[in-house]
Amino acid sequence: MEILDYYITLHLQHPEQKEEAPAEVTISQLETLFFCTKRNVNLLLKRMGEEKWLTWIPGKGRGNRSKVLFHYSLEEAVDAYFSKLLAKNLITEAAEFLNRPLLPEHLAKKLQSRIQDNFGLHVKQTVSSRVDLLKIPMRRPLAALDPAHSYSAAEAHFVRQIFDTLVNFNPVTEKFEPHLAHHWDVDPERTEWTFYLRKSVRFHHGRILTAQDVKYTLDRLRDPSIRSPYLHLFSEIHTIQTFNDYTVRIILKRPNVFFLHYLSSFHAPILPHDVPIVTGKELIGTGPFKVTEYNEKVFILEAFDEHFNGRALLDRVELWFVELNADRIVHYELPGSEGMENREMRVDNNGSQYLVFNFQKDGPHHDLYFRQAIDELIDRNRMIAELGGRRNSPASSMWAERSKLSAFHPASIDRARGLLSKSSYQGETLTFKYLDYTSEGLREAEWLQKTFSRAGISVELSPYTLLDPQPLDAEILSKGEVLERDTQYGFLSFIKSERSMRTLLSEEQIGILDDHLARFTREESYEERDLILEEIETYMEDEKILLHLYHIAKQWNYPVLLKGVRLNDFGWADFRKLWVKPEIGNNNEKRK
């Protein structure tokens, strides 16, 4: 702690005291307050006196308490200290300061606003250069940036900034485009896929990408010891052959017309074979941004000058892990843009927030009547109206357009009780696991807990995070899924991934789903594949394997000077294309 911090700690005990009204205090109280010895207390008081922060008046005689005269108000001291933290870019420490005991609420709100003003897109102009810097707050650390284990929408977005895939899927044309591979061939049986790599593509550590890196990446994804939740997808690979530095052939166990979708996903970007990811923080790719710092406080990306597809327009991205008020989270604001014309951008995600039952644990949830009763109790429209936030529309499918075709009736406690009476439920308390990376998770779980209790269903709430292994100790779990714009692959990955719900299902349920997906990956027609996905959703709806709750919409306002804003499938702007248009005066202004 610096001396000003000690002054604030003392002043917080007497927030209204001013110079004309000294506060009474004892040395023993200060020993406890400052967590130090009497000698160090005296040294601290001397320093504060020398800095002209306060005057210490020792008590003379028995029973006379010492007094302290504060020369600066609490608000002045806090403002000076906070300015130092922000000037040193100590954002985590600044956010933690907001939780100081006894800090007046009006000061905490003012300081939070200052932290939030520190985020957004900044332009730093020097004599010789200009740096465009984007600073983003995030309430939780990233769970995993190893592509073999990444799961959440945020992680998927950052994986795409650091790494590149062999091919890209264009959601507008619904066609695949060359990326690290400039060309590919496939045999008539759709089991042999040959890729021809671009030359002189560099990894962030300087080495040229080769076919050996492609083989290493895919072998790793299908290696059971890596324990990737996407093993079921890439275990379809039989062998991988490299012919030279720029040609690789992948041979599948069975025909799969969908294989390019696998290779374009954020699970399969190419890693260097000579820099293995051990902790998940050795993040070397060929992507438009390279990682320069990654710890529990901050994650920093800088533009990779030698990216094969052109340097990013944005120079630097800083992701700070801080807990801030959810009412105002800044992503793409420009400091000083108040009053500037704004534009609005919104993305309606495919995917849903949903409840899923754990069929690996015994209990009444194995009874279809019980699952139907739970479904009957949930009034999706009422949930959205009462909880608000990013909850956009009621869901009956992973696809928002399909959900619009459903009729969402108000909940009926009588019908729910009737279904419960036919079930094996005997009033026992069940465990309900909910995602707990924001306060919204608990708020929603409590809403559902109260909803279930109306029909006599008792659930105990238990939090989990994306950093935890898949919870298997609860009967009911709350989860969320955002599908990539390549939604057919996104749904396939959802069913196959062990991070979604696969490990919670029975062998019979997995068998039925995989039989559908086997047909799906052999089918060449997009429309026919869509019909198979509808069959899968109908099966899960009829069996109440999962209960869709709502779709999420993300919306941002951003100033007109910010260019290149295109929200991707995960609701993030592609950092590579962001830039700030400088304000240039007209000729008359120049002459002036």
Helices and strands as residue ranges (DSSP letters): H 3-12, E 23-25, H 27-34, H 38-50, E 54-57, E 66-70, H 74-87, H 91-97, H 105-117, E 120-125, E 130-138, H 153-162, E 167-170, E 175-178, E 181-186, E 192-197, H 211-221, G 224-226, H 231-234, E 237-244, E 247-252, H 259-264, E 289-294, E 298-303, E 316-321, E 342-348, E 351-357, G 364-366, H 368-377, H 380-387, E 391-394, H 400-403, H 413-422, E 429-435, H 439-453, E 458-464, E 476-482, H 487-496, G 502-504, H 507-522, H 526-542, E 546-559, E 562-563, G 575-577, E 579-580, H 587-591
